[in-house]
Amino acid sequence: MLKRESKSIGDILSEYFEENPFLKTKIAEQRAVRAWSELVLRAELQMNKDSLIEKLNEAAGMPIVYDIVLR
């Protein structure tokens, strides 16, 4: 019996998608659609960051928030 070189599932799937660009494109499209809401929300927060800091400090009654870090 011949012993074959073992590969991880990740490697096998990567090779499969490299050989099938249509599927690779469809998966990329789905990733973009799923990321849309998170990215748009993050962009809105980034644009309103100064206003949010001001409102948080008003609610706290003193300046305790100086920055908001969005990851």
PDB file of N, H, CA, C and O in Angstrom:
ATOM      1  N   MET A   1       0.842  -1.171   0.000  1.00  0.00           N
ATOM      2  CA  MET A   1       0.000   0.000   0.000  1.00  0.00           C
ATOM      3  C   MET A   1       0.890   1.238   0.000  1.00  0.00           C
ATOM      4  O   MET A   1       1.836   1.328   0.782  1.00  0.00           O
ATOM      5  N   LEU A   2       0.586   2.188  -0.875  1.00  0.00           N
ATOM      6  H   LEU A   2      -0.183   2.115  -1.511  1.00  0.00           H
ATOM      7  CA  LEU A   2       1.363   3.413  -0.962  1.00  0.00           C
ATOM      8  C   LEU A   2       0.946   4.395   0.120  1.00  0.00           C
ATOM      9  O   LEU A   2      -0.241   4.576   0.391  1.00  0.00           O
ATOM     10  N   LYS A   3       1.924   5.016   0.726  1.00  0.00           N
ATOM     11  H   LYS A   3       2.889   4.869   0.507  1.00  0.00           H
ATOM     12  CA  LYS A   3       1.630   6.019   1.742  1.00  0.00           C
ATOM     13  C   LYS A   3       1.615   7.386   1.062  1.00  0.00           C
ATOM     14  O   LYS A   3       2.604   7.782   0.445  1.00  0.00           O
ATOM     15  N   ARG A   4       0.523   8.094   1.169  1.00  0.00           N
ATOM     16  H   ARG A   4      -0.280   7.773   1.670  1.00  0.00           H
ATOM     17  CA  ARG A   4       0.388   9.407   0.547  1.00  0.00           C
ATOM     18  C   ARG A   4       0.759  10.497   1.531  1.00  0.00           C
ATOM     19  O   ARG A   4       0.660  10.335   2.747  1.00  0.00           O
ATOM     20  N   GLU A   5       1.181  11.593   0.975  1.00  0.00           N
ATOM     21  H   GLU A   5       1.262  11.725  -0.013  1.00  0.00           H
ATOM     22  CA  GLU A   5       1.494  12.754   1.797  1.00  0.00           C
ATOM     23  C   GLU A   5       0.193  13.310   2.358  1.00  0.00           C
ATOM     24  O   GLU A   5      -0.758  13.539   1.612  1.00  0.00           O
ATOM     25  N   SER A   6       0.148  13.524   3.642  1.00  0.00           N
ATOM     26  H   SER A   6       0.921  13.338   4.248  1.00  0.00           H
ATOM     27  CA  SER A   6      -1.086  14.028   4.248  1.00  0.00           C
ATOM     28  C   SER A   6      -1.128  15.554   4.135  1.00  0.00           C
ATOM     29  O   SER A   6      -0.103  16.230   4.212  1.00  0.00           O
ATOM     30  N   LYS A   7      -2.342  16.072   3.951  1.00  0.00           N
ATOM     31  H   LYS A   7      -3.175  15.523   3.889  1.00  0.00           H
ATOM     32  CA  LYS A   7      -2.564  17.509   3.840  1.00  0.00           C
ATOM     33  C   LYS A   7      -3.693  17.896   4.781  1.00  0.00           C
ATOM     34  O   LYS A   7      -4.586  17.099   5.072  1.00  0.00           O
ATOM     35  N   SER A   8      -3.635  19.116   5.241  1.00  0.00           N
ATOM     36  H   SER A   8      -2.910  19.763   5.005  1.00  0.00           H
ATOM     37  CA  SER A   8      -4.717  19.594   6.096  1.00  0.00           C
ATOM     38  C   SER A   8      -5.938  19.917   5.242  1.00  0.00           C
ATOM     39  O   SER A   8      -5.824  20.158   4.040  1.00  0.00           O
ATOM     40  N   ILE A   9      -7.082  19.919   5.868  1.00  0.00           N
ATOM     41  H   ILE A   9      -7.174  19.723   6.845  1.00  0.00           H
ATOM     42  CA  ILE A   9      -8.331  20.262   5.163  1.00  0.00           C
ATOM     43  C   ILE A   9      -8.220  21.677   4.592  1.00  0.00           C
ATOM     44  O   ILE A   9      -8.680  21.940   3.481  1.00  0.00           O
ATOM     45  N   GLY A  10      -7.615  22.572   5.346  1.00  0.00           N
ATOM     46  H   GLY A  10      -7.241  22.358   6.249  1.00  0.00           H
ATOM     47  CA  GLY A  10      -7.442  23.948   4.872  1.00  0.00           C
ATOM     48  C   GLY A  10      -6.635  24.016   3.583  1.00  0.00           C
ATOM     49  O   GLY A  10      -6.974  24.760   2.663  1.00  0.00           O
ATOM     50  N   ASP A  11      -5.566  23.233   3.526  1.00  0.00           N
ATOM     51  H   ASP A  11      -5.290  22.629   4.274  1.00  0.00           H
ATOM     52  CA  ASP A  11      -4.741  23.201   2.312  1.00  0.00           C
ATOM     53  C   ASP A  11      -5.517  22.624   1.124  1.00  0.00           C
ATOM     54  O   ASP A  11      -5.431  23.126   0.004  1.00  0.00           O
ATOM     55  N   ILE A  12      -6.266  21.573   1.393  1.00  0.00           N
ATOM     56  H   ILE A  12      -6.336  21.165   2.303  1.00  0.00           H
ATOM     57  CA  ILE A  12      -7.048  20.951   0.322  1.00  0.00           C
ATOM     58  C   ILE A  12      -8.099  21.923  -0.206  1.00  0.00           C
ATOM     59  O   ILE A  12      -8.280  22.054  -1.417  1.00  0.00           O
ATOM     60  N   LEU A  13      -8.792  22.606   0.710  1.00  0.00           N
ATOM     61  H   LEU A  13      -8.645  22.499   1.693  1.00  0.00           H
ATOM     62  CA  LEU A  13      -9.809  23.577   0.281  1.00  0.00           C
ATOM     63  C   LEU A  13      -9.178  24.747  -0.473  1.00  0.00           C
ATOM     64  O   LEU A  13      -9.734  25.213  -1.467  1.00  0.00           O
ATOM     65  N   SER A  14      -8.033  25.220  -0.014  1.00  0.00           N
ATOM     66  H   SER A  14      -7.581  24.841   0.794  1.00  0.00           H
ATOM     67  CA  SER A  14      -7.346  26.315  -0.705  1.00  0.00           C
ATOM     68  C   SER A  14      -7.006  25.922  -2.137  1.00  0.00           C
ATOM     69  O   SER A  14      -7.222  26.693  -3.071  1.00  0.00           O
ATOM     70  N   GLU A  15      -6.480  24.731  -2.297  1.00  0.00           N
ATOM     71  H   GLU A  15      -6.304  24.104  -1.538  1.00  0.00           H
ATOM     72  CA  GLU A  15      -6.148  24.241  -3.646  1.00  0.00           C
ATOM     73  C   GLU A  15      -7.410  24.135  -4.507  1.00  0.00           C
ATOM     74  O   GLU A  15      -7.403  24.501  -5.682  1.00  0.00           O
ATOM     75  N   TYR A  16      -8.483  23.633  -3.912  1.00  0.00           N
ATOM     76  H   TYR A  16      -8.489  23.336  -2.957  1.00  0.00           H
ATOM     77  CA  TYR A  16      -9.738  23.466  -4.647  1.00  0.00           C
ATOM     78  C   TYR A  16     -10.254  24.818  -5.150  1.00  0.00           C
ATOM     79  O   TYR A  16     -10.652  24.943  -6.309  1.00  0.00           O
ATOM     80  N   PHE A  17     -10.245  25.824  -4.275  1.00  0.00           N
ATOM     81  H   PHE A  17      -9.922  25.722  -3.334  1.00  0.00           H
ATOM     82  CA  PHE A  17     -10.755  27.136  -4.674  1.00  0.00           C
ATOM     83  C   PHE A  17      -9.828  27.840  -5.657  1.00  0.00           C
ATOM     84  O   PHE A  17     -10.292  28.614  -6.494  1.00  0.00           O
ATOM     85  N   GLU A  18      -8.538  27.586  -5.568  1.00  0.00           N
ATOM     86  H   GLU A  18      -8.162  26.957  -4.888  1.00  0.00           H
ATOM     87  CA  GLU A  18      -7.609  28.147  -6.550  1.00  0.00           C
ATOM     88  C   GLU A  18      -7.879  27.581  -7.940  1.00  0.00           C
ATOM     89  O   GLU A  18      -7.711  28.267  -8.948  1.00  0.00           O
ATOM     90  N   GLU A  19      -8.295  26.332  -7.976  1.00  0.00           N
ATOM     91  H   GLU A  19      -8.432  25.775  -7.157  1.00  0.00           H
ATOM     92  CA  GLU A  19      -8.595  25.677  -9.257  1.00  0.00           C
ATOM     93  C   GLU A  19     -10.000  26.015  -9.766  1.00  0.00           C
ATOM     94  O   GLU A  19     -10.326  25.726 -10.917  1.00  0.00           O
ATOM     95  N   ASN A  20     -10.825  26.620  -8.922  1.00  0.00           N
ATOM     96  H   ASN A  20     -10.561  26.855  -7.987  1.00  0.00           H
ATOM     97  CA  ASN A  20     -12.204  26.969  -9.283  1.00  0.00           C
ATOM     98  C   ASN A  20     -12.454  28.444  -8.990  1.00  0.00           C
ATOM     99  O   ASN A  20     -13.058  28.777  -7.971  1.00  0.00           O
ATOM    100  N   PRO A  21     -11.997  29.335  -9.874  1.00  0.00           N
ATOM    101  CA  PRO A  21     -12.106  30.774  -9.601  1.00  0.00           C
ATOM    102  C   PRO A  21     -13.550  31.262  -9.460  1.00  0.00           C
ATOM    103  O   PRO A  21     -13.795  32.249  -8.767  1.00  0.00           O
ATOM    104  N   PHE A  22     -14.510  30.588 -10.106  1.00  0.00           N
ATOM    105  H   PHE A  22     -14.311  29.786 -10.669  1.00  0.00           H
ATOM    106  CA  PHE A  22     -15.905  31.004  -9.960  1.00  0.00           C
ATOM    107  C   PHE A  22     -16.346  30.882  -8.504  1.00  0.00           C
ATOM    108  O   PHE A  22     -16.951  31.807  -7.962  1.00  0.00           O
ATOM    109  N   LEU A  23     -16.048  29.745  -7.865  1.00  0.00           N
ATOM    110  H   LEU A  23     -15.556  28.994  -8.305  1.00  0.00           H
ATOM    111  CA  LEU A  23     -16.417  29.550  -6.460  1.00  0.00           C
ATOM    112  C   LEU A  23     -15.660  30.510  -5.550  1.00  0.00           C
ATOM    113  O   LEU A  23     -16.215  31.039  -4.586  1.00  0.00           O
ATOM    114  N   LYS A  24     -14.411  30.721  -5.862  1.00  0.00           N
ATOM    115  H   LYS A  24     -13.960  30.291  -6.644  1.00  0.00           H
ATOM    116  CA  LYS A  24     -13.599  31.649  -5.065  1.00  0.00           C
ATOM    117  C   LYS A  24     -14.202  33.051  -5.109  1.00  0.00           C
ATOM    118  O   LYS A  24     -14.250  33.743  -4.092  1.00  0.00           O
ATOM    119  N   THR A  25     -14.662  33.468  -6.291  1.00  0.00           N
ATOM    120  H   THR A  25     -14.623  32.906  -7.117  1.00  0.00           H
ATOM    121  CA  THR A  25     -15.295  34.781  -6.447  1.00  0.00           C
ATOM    122  C   THR A  25     -16.605  34.846  -5.677  1.00  0.00           C
ATOM    123  O   THR A  25     -16.882  35.848  -5.018  1.00  0.00           O
ATOM    124  N   LYS A  26     -17.411  33.799  -5.748  1.00  0.00           N
ATOM    125  H   LYS A  26     -17.186  32.985  -6.283  1.00  0.00           H
ATOM    126  CA  LYS A  26     -18.694  33.782  -5.034  1.00  0.00           C
ATOM    127  C   LYS A  26     -18.487  33.865  -3.517  1.00  0.00           C
ATOM    128  O   LYS A  26     -19.236  34.556  -2.827  1.00  0.00           O
ATOM    129  N   ILE A  27     -17.497  33.178  -3.010  1.00  0.00           N
ATOM    130  H   ILE A  27     -16.889  32.616  -3.570  1.00  0.00           H
ATOM    131  CA  ILE A  27     -17.212  33.235  -1.570  1.00  0.00           C
ATOM    132  C   ILE A  27     -16.752  34.638  -1.185  1.00  0.00           C
ATOM    133  O   ILE A  27     -17.156  35.153  -0.143  1.00  0.00           O
ATOM    134  N   ALA A  28     -15.924  35.254  -2.002  1.00  0.00           N
ATOM    135  H   ALA A  28     -15.596  34.835  -2.849  1.00  0.00           H
ATOM    136  CA  ALA A  28     -15.470  36.619  -1.730  1.00  0.00           C
ATOM    137  C   ALA A  28     -16.654  37.588  -1.724  1.00  0.00           C
ATOM    138  O   ALA A  28     -16.709  38.494  -0.892  1.00  0.00           O
ATOM    139  N   GLU A  29     -17.596  37.401  -2.644  1.00  0.00           N
ATOM    140  H   GLU A  29     -17.551  36.665  -3.319  1.00  0.00           H
ATOM    141  CA  GLU A  29     -18.785  38.249  -2.685  1.00  0.00           C
ATOM    142  C   GLU A  29     -19.592  38.114  -1.391  1.00  0.00           C
ATOM    143  O   GLU A  29     -20.063  39.110  -0.842  1.00  0.00           O
ATOM    144  N   GLN A  30     -19.748  36.898  -0.913  1.00  0.00           N
ATOM    145  H   GLN A  30     -19.365  36.088  -1.359  1.00  0.00           H
ATOM    146  CA  GLN A  30     -20.487  36.676   0.327  1.00  0.00           C
ATOM    147  C   GLN A  30     -19.777  37.303   1.524  1.00  0.00           C
ATOM    148  O   GLN A  30     -20.430  37.846   2.415  1.00  0.00           O
ATOM    149  N   ARG A  31     -18.460  37.236   1.550  1.00  0.00           N
ATOM    150  H   ARG A  31     -17.930  36.795   0.826  1.00  0.00           H
ATOM    151  CA  ARG A  31     -17.699  37.886   2.632  1.00  0.00           C
ATOM    152  C   ARG A  31     -17.937  39.386   2.623  1.00  0.00           C
ATOM    153  O   ARG A  31     -18.103  39.998   3.679  1.00  0.00           O
ATOM    154  N   ALA A  32     -17.956  39.979   1.439  1.00  0.00           N
ATOM    155  H   ALA A  32     -17.822  39.483   0.581  1.00  0.00           H
ATOM    156  CA  ALA A  32     -18.184  41.418   1.325  1.00  0.00           C
ATOM    157  C   ALA A  32     -19.581  41.791   1.816  1.00  0.00           C
ATOM    158  O   ALA A  32     -19.750  42.787   2.520  1.00  0.00           O
ATOM    159  N   VAL A  33     -20.566  41.003   1.448  1.00  0.00           N
ATOM    160  H   VAL A  33     -20.428  40.194   0.876  1.00  0.00           H
ATOM    161  CA  VAL A  33     -21.945  41.273   1.885  1.00  0.00           C
ATOM    162  C   VAL A  33     -22.055  41.172   3.402  1.00  0.00           C
ATOM    163  O   VAL A  33     -22.678  42.023   4.037  1.00  0.00           O
ATOM    164  N   ARG A  34     -21.455  40.137   3.986  1.00  0.00           N
ATOM    165  H   ARG A  34     -20.949  39.445   3.470  1.00  0.00           H
ATOM    166  CA  ARG A  34     -21.510  39.967   5.447  1.00  0.00           C
ATOM    167  C   ARG A  34     -20.779  41.080   6.180  1.00  0.00           C
ATOM    168  O   ARG A  34     -21.190  41.470   7.273  1.00  0.00           O
ATOM    169  N   ALA A  35     -19.708  41.597   5.600  1.00  0.00           N
ATOM    170  H   ALA A  35     -19.375  41.280   4.712  1.00  0.00           H
ATOM    171  CA  ALA A  35     -18.915  42.638   6.252  1.00  0.00           C
ATOM    172  C   ALA A  35     -19.562  44.021   6.143  1.00  0.00           C
ATOM    173  O   ALA A  35     -19.226  44.929   6.903  1.00  0.00           O
ATOM    174  N   TRP A  36     -20.475  44.173   5.213  1.00  0.00           N
ATOM    175  H   TRP A  36     -20.748  43.436   4.596  1.00  0.00           H
ATOM    176  CA  TRP A  36     -21.065  45.489   4.926  1.00  0.00           C
ATOM    177  C   TRP A  36     -21.622  46.166   6.167  1.00  0.00           C
ATOM    178  O   TRP A  36     -21.235  47.293   6.477  1.00  0.00           O
ATOM    179  N   SER A  37     -22.519  45.505   6.882  1.00  0.00           N
ATOM    180  H   SER A  37     -22.833  44.589   6.630  1.00  0.00           H
ATOM    181  CA  SER A  37     -23.176  46.158   8.020  1.00  0.00           C
ATOM    182  C   SER A  37     -22.177  46.533   9.109  1.00  0.00           C
ATOM    183  O   SER A  37     -22.283  47.604   9.708  1.00  0.00           O
ATOM    184  N   GLU A  38     -21.218  45.665   9.364  1.00  0.00           N
ATOM    185  H   GLU A  38     -21.132  44.796   8.878  1.00  0.00           H
ATOM    186  CA  GLU A  38     -20.216  45.970  10.387  1.00  0.00           C
ATOM    187  C   GLU A  38     -19.345  47.154   9.968  1.00  0.00           C
ATOM    188  O   GLU A  38     -19.052  48.032  10.780  1.00  0.00           O
ATOM    189  N   LEU A  39     -18.938  47.176   8.713  1.00  0.00           N
ATOM    190  H   LEU A  39     -19.177  46.464   8.054  1.00  0.00           H
ATOM    191  CA  LEU A  39     -18.066  48.249   8.237  1.00  0.00           C
ATOM    192  C   LEU A  39     -18.795  49.577   8.182  1.00  0.00           C
ATOM    193  O   LEU A  39     -18.227  50.615   8.522  1.00  0.00           O
ATOM    194  N   VAL A  40     -20.057  49.552   7.752  1.00  0.00           N
ATOM    195  H   VAL A  40     -20.518  48.709   7.476  1.00  0.00           H
ATOM    196  CA  VAL A  40     -20.829  50.791   7.695  1.00  0.00           C
ATOM    197  C   VAL A  40     -21.053  51.309   9.097  1.00  0.00           C
ATOM    198  O   VAL A  40     -20.907  52.507   9.344  1.00  0.00           O
ATOM    199  N   LEU A  41     -21.411  50.414  10.038  1.00  0.00           N
ATOM    200  H   LEU A  41     -21.529  49.441   9.837  1.00  0.00           H
ATOM    201  CA  LEU A  41     -21.603  50.828  11.443  1.00  0.00           C
ATOM    202  C   LEU A  41     -20.315  51.440  11.978  1.00  0.00           C
ATOM    203  O   LEU A  41     -20.349  52.478  12.639  1.00  0.00           O
ATOM    204  N   ARG A  42     -19.184  50.805  11.699  1.00  0.00           N
ATOM    205  H   ARG A  42     -19.157  49.961  11.162  1.00  0.00           H
ATOM    206  CA  ARG A  42     -17.903  51.307  12.193  1.00  0.00           C
ATOM    207  C   ARG A  42     -17.587  52.674  11.589  1.00  0.00           C
ATOM    208  O   ARG A  42     -17.082  53.557  12.283  1.00  0.00           O
ATOM    209  N   ALA A  43     -17.878  52.852  10.310  1.00  0.00           N
ATOM    210  H   ALA A  43     -18.288  52.135   9.746  1.00  0.00           H
ATOM    211  CA  ALA A  43     -17.620  54.137   9.660  1.00  0.00           C
ATOM    212  C   ALA A  43     -18.495  55.231  10.273  1.00  0.00           C
ATOM    213  O   ALA A  43     -18.031  56.351  10.492  1.00  0.00           O
ATOM    214  N   GLU A  44     -19.756  54.907  10.548  1.00  0.00           N
ATOM    215  H   GLU A  44     -20.133  53.998  10.370  1.00  0.00           H
ATOM    216  CA  GLU A  44     -20.641  55.882  11.181  1.00  0.00           C
ATOM    217  C   GLU A  44     -20.120  56.264  12.562  1.00  0.00           C
ATOM    218  O   GLU A  44     -20.111  57.440  12.925  1.00  0.00           O
ATOM    219  N   LEU A  45     -19.691  55.280  13.320  1.00  0.00           N
ATOM    220  H   LEU A  45     -19.697  54.325  13.025  1.00  0.00           H
ATOM    221  CA  LEU A  45     -19.154  55.573  14.650  1.00  0.00           C
ATOM    222  C   LEU A  45     -17.899  56.437  14.559  1.00  0.00           C
ATOM    223  O   LEU A  45     -17.717  57.362  15.350  1.00  0.00           O
ATOM    224  N   GLN A  46     -17.039  56.133  13.595  1.00  0.00           N
ATOM    225  H   GLN A  46     -17.187  55.381  12.952  1.00  0.00           H
ATOM    226  CA  GLN A  46     -15.815  56.905  13.426  1.00  0.00           C
ATOM    227  C   GLN A  46     -16.131  58.362  13.083  1.00  0.00           C
ATOM    228  O   GLN A  46     -15.499  59.285  13.597  1.00  0.00           O
ATOM    229  N   MET A  47     -17.128  58.552  12.200  1.00  0.00           N
ATOM    230  H   MET A  47     -17.641  57.802  11.783  1.00  0.00           H
ATOM    231  CA  MET A  47     -17.495  59.914  11.815  1.00  0.00           C
ATOM    232  C   MET A  47     -18.127  60.688  12.978  1.00  0.00           C
ATOM    233  O   MET A  47     -17.989  61.908  13.057  1.00  0.00           O
ATOM    234  N   ASN A  48     -18.810  59.989  13.870  1.00  0.00           N
ATOM    235  H   ASN A  48     -18.922  58.997  13.807  1.00  0.00           H
ATOM    236  CA  ASN A  48     -19.504  60.635  14.989  1.00  0.00           C
ATOM    237  C   ASN A  48     -18.746  60.535  16.307  1.00  0.00           C
ATOM    238  O   ASN A  48     -19.301  60.800  17.373  1.00  0.00           O
ATOM    239  N   LYS A  49     -17.492  60.155  16.227  1.00  0.00           N
ATOM    240  H   LYS A  49     -17.042  59.939  15.361  1.00  0.00           H
ATOM    241  CA  LYS A  49     -16.692  59.898  17.422  1.00  0.00           C
ATOM    242  C   LYS A  49     -16.645  61.096  18.373  1.00  0.00           C
ATOM    243  O   LYS A  49     -16.861  60.939  19.575  1.00  0.00           O
ATOM    244  N   ASP A  50     -16.366  62.282  17.848  1.00  0.00           N
ATOM    245  H   ASP A  50     -16.191  62.410  16.872  1.00  0.00           H
ATOM    246  CA  ASP A  50     -16.272  63.469  18.705  1.00  0.00           C
ATOM    247  C   ASP A  50     -17.603  63.768  19.386  1.00  0.00           C
ATOM    248  O   ASP A  50     -17.640  64.111  20.567  1.00  0.00           O
ATOM    249  N   SER A  51     -18.681  63.637  18.645  1.00  0.00           N
ATOM    250  H   SER A  51     -18.652  63.358  17.685  1.00  0.00           H
ATOM    251  CA  SER A  51     -20.009  63.868  19.209  1.00  0.00           C
ATOM    252  C   SER A  51     -20.330  62.840  20.292  1.00  0.00           C
ATOM    253  O   SER A  51     -20.903  63.184  21.326  1.00  0.00           O
ATOM    254  N   LEU A  52     -19.968  61.593  20.060  1.00  0.00           N
ATOM    255  H   LEU A  52     -19.503  61.314  19.221  1.00  0.00           H
ATOM    256  CA  LEU A  52     -20.209  60.542  21.042  1.00  0.00           C
ATOM    257  C   LEU A  52     -19.423  60.798  22.329  1.00  0.00           C
ATOM    258  O   LEU A  52     -19.944  60.620  23.429  1.00  0.00           O
ATOM    259  N   ILE A  53     -18.185  61.211  22.183  1.00  0.00           N
ATOM    260  H   ILE A  53     -17.762  61.356  21.289  1.00  0.00           H
ATOM    261  CA  ILE A  53     -17.358  61.519  23.361  1.00  0.00           C
ATOM    262  C   ILE A  53     -17.998  62.647  24.157  1.00  0.00           C
ATOM    263  O   ILE A  53     -18.082  62.578  25.383  1.00  0.00           O
ATOM    264  N   GLU A  54     -18.446  63.678  23.461  1.00  0.00           N
ATOM    265  H   GLU A  54     -18.378  63.734  22.465  1.00  0.00           H
ATOM    266  CA  GLU A  54     -19.084  64.821  24.130  1.00  0.00           C
ATOM    267  C   GLU A  54     -20.345  64.378  24.874  1.00  0.00           C
ATOM    268  O   GLU A  54     -20.548  64.759  26.027  1.00  0.00           O
ATOM    269  N   LYS A  55     -21.188  63.582  24.226  1.00  0.00           N
ATOM    270  H   LYS A  55     -21.023  63.273  23.289  1.00  0.00           H
ATOM    271  CA  LYS A  55     -22.432  63.120  24.857  1.00  0.00           C
ATOM    272  C   LYS A  55     -22.163  62.193  26.041  1.00  0.00           C
ATOM    273  O   LYS A  55     -22.864  62.261  27.051  1.00  0.00           O
ATOM    274  N   LEU A  56     -21.158  61.332  25.926  1.00  0.00           N
ATOM    275  H   LEU A  56     -20.589  61.277  25.105  1.00  0.00           H
ATOM    276  CA  LEU A  56     -20.807  60.455  27.049  1.00  0.00           C
ATOM    277  C   LEU A  56     -20.324  61.263  28.237  1.00  0.00           C
ATOM    278  O   LEU A  56     -20.684  60.972  29.378  1.00  0.00           O
ATOM    279  N   ASN A  57     -19.513  62.274  27.980  1.00  0.00           N
ATOM    280  H   ASN A  57     -19.220  62.511  27.053  1.00  0.00           H
ATOM    281  CA  ASN A  57     -19.019  63.120  29.062  1.00  0.00           C
ATOM    282  C   ASN A  57     -20.144  63.938  29.687  1.00  0.00           C
ATOM    283  O   ASN A  57     -20.146  64.153  30.899  1.00  0.00           O
ATOM    284  N   GLU A  58     -21.095  64.393  28.885  1.00  0.00           N
ATOM    285  H   GLU A  58     -21.094  64.218  27.900  1.00  0.00           H
ATOM    286  CA  GLU A  58     -22.264  65.101  29.427  1.00  0.00           C
ATOM    287  C   GLU A  58     -23.068  64.168  30.326  1.00  0.00           C
ATOM    288  O   GLU A  58     -23.505  64.565  31.406  1.00  0.00           O
ATOM    289  N   ALA A  59     -23.261  62.936  29.884  1.00  0.00           N
ATOM    290  H   ALA A  59     -22.906  62.613  29.007  1.00  0.00           H
ATOM    291  CA  ALA A  59     -24.014  61.970  30.677  1.00  0.00           C
ATOM    292  C   ALA A  59     -23.290  61.632  31.974  1.00  0.00           C
ATOM    293  O   ALA A  59     -23.933  61.390  32.995  1.00  0.00           O
ATOM    294  N   ALA A  60     -21.967  61.612  31.943  1.00  0.00           N
ATOM    295  H   ALA A  60     -21.446  61.808  31.113  1.00  0.00           H
ATOM    296  CA  ALA A  60     -21.174  61.299  33.131  1.00  0.00           C
ATOM    297  C   ALA A  60     -21.090  62.490  34.078  1.00  0.00           C
ATOM    298  O   ALA A  60     -20.831  62.325  35.270  1.00  0.00           O
ATOM    299  N   GLY A  61     -21.310  63.682  33.548  1.00  0.00           N
ATOM    300  H   GLY A  61     -21.521  63.816  32.580  1.00  0.00           H
ATOM    301  CA  GLY A  61     -21.239  64.881  34.383  1.00  0.00           C
ATOM    302  C   GLY A  61     -19.848  65.469  34.497  1.00  0.00           C
ATOM    303  O   GLY A  61     -19.653  66.466  35.192  1.00  0.00           O
ATOM    304  N   MET A  62     -18.904  64.881  33.844  1.00  0.00           N
ATOM    305  H   MET A  62     -19.063  64.071  33.279  1.00  0.00           H
ATOM    306  CA  MET A  62     -17.524  65.395  33.840  1.00  0.00           C
ATOM    307  C   MET A  62     -16.750  64.730  32.711  1.00  0.00           C
ATOM    308  O   MET A  62     -17.139  63.665  32.232  1.00  0.00           O
ATOM    309  N   PRO A  63     -15.662  65.349  32.286  1.00  0.00           N
ATOM    310  CA  PRO A  63     -14.892  64.774  31.177  1.00  0.00           C
ATOM    311  C   PRO A  63     -14.055  63.567  31.608  1.00  0.00           C
ATOM    312  O   PRO A  63     -12.970  63.711  32.171  1.00  0.00           O
ATOM    313  N   ILE A  64     -14.582  62.391  31.331  1.00  0.00           N
ATOM    314  H   ILE A  64     -15.463  62.275  30.873  1.00  0.00           H
ATOM    315  CA  ILE A  64     -13.837  61.169  31.676  1.00  0.00           C
ATOM    316  C   ILE A  64     -13.497  60.352  30.433  1.00  0.00           C
ATOM    317  O   ILE A  64     -12.626  59.483  30.478  1.00  0.00           O
ATOM    318  N   VAL A  65     -14.184  60.627  29.325  1.00  0.00           N
ATOM    319  H   VAL A  65     -14.891  61.332  29.288  1.00  0.00           H
ATOM    320  CA  VAL A  65     -13.919  59.912  28.072  1.00  0.00           C
ATOM    321  C   VAL A  65     -13.139  60.848  27.157  1.00  0.00           C
ATOM    322  O   VAL A  65     -13.614  61.935  26.827  1.00  0.00           O
ATOM    323  N   TYR A  66     -11.953  60.433  26.749  1.00  0.00           N
ATOM    324  H   TYR A  66     -11.567  59.550  27.017  1.00  0.00           H
ATOM    325  CA  TYR A  66     -11.114  61.264  25.884  1.00  0.00           C
ATOM    326  C   TYR A  66     -10.964  60.686  24.487  1.00  0.00           C
ATOM    327  O   TYR A  66     -10.644  61.403  23.538  1.00  0.00           O
ATOM    328  N   ASP A  67     -11.196  59.394  24.368  1.00  0.00           N
ATOM    329  H   ASP A  67     -11.455  58.811  25.139  1.00  0.00           H
ATOM    330  CA  ASP A  67     -11.036  58.750  23.073  1.00  0.00           C
ATOM    331  C   ASP A  67     -11.883  57.487  23.032  1.00  0.00           C
ATOM    332  O   ASP A  67     -12.130  56.859  24.062  1.00  0.00           O
ATOM    333  N   ILE A  68     -12.318  57.128  21.854  1.00  0.00           N
ATOM    334  H   ILE A  68     -12.118  57.639  21.017  1.00  0.00           H
ATOM    335  CA  ILE A  68     -13.018  55.869  21.621  1.00  0.00           C
ATOM    336  C   ILE A  68     -12.221  55.115  20.575  1.00  0.00           C
ATOM    337  O   ILE A  68     -11.987  55.622  19.478  1.00  0.00           O
ATOM    338  N   VAL A  69     -11.809  53.919  20.908  1.00  0.00           N
ATOM    339  H   VAL A  69     -11.999  53.507  21.799  1.00  0.00           H
ATOM    340  CA  VAL A  69     -11.014  53.093  20.009  1.00  0.00           C
ATOM    341  C   VAL A  69     -11.928  52.076  19.337  1.00  0.00           C
ATOM    342  O   VAL A  69     -12.542  51.245  20.007  1.00  0.00           O
ATOM    343  N   LEU A  70     -12.016  52.144  18.024  1.00  0.00           N
ATOM    344  H   LEU A  70     -11.518  52.819  17.480  1.00  0.00           H
ATOM    345  CA  LEU A  70     -12.842  51.220  17.261  1.00  0.00           C
ATOM    346  C   LEU A  70     -11.952  50.182  16.603  1.00  0.00           C
ATOM    347  O   LEU A  70     -11.007  50.529  15.895  1.00  0.00           O
ATOM    348  N   ARG A  71     -12.240  48.938  16.828  1.00  0.00           N
ATOM    349  H   ARG A  71     -13.008  48.656  17.404  1.00  0.00           H
ATOM    350  CA  ARG A  71     -11.426  47.858  16.244  1.00  0.00           C
ATOM    351  C   ARG A  71     -12.229  47.037  15.305  1.00  0.00           C
ATOM    352  O   ARG A  71     -11.712  46.085  14.720  1.00  0.00           O
TER     353      ARG A  71
END
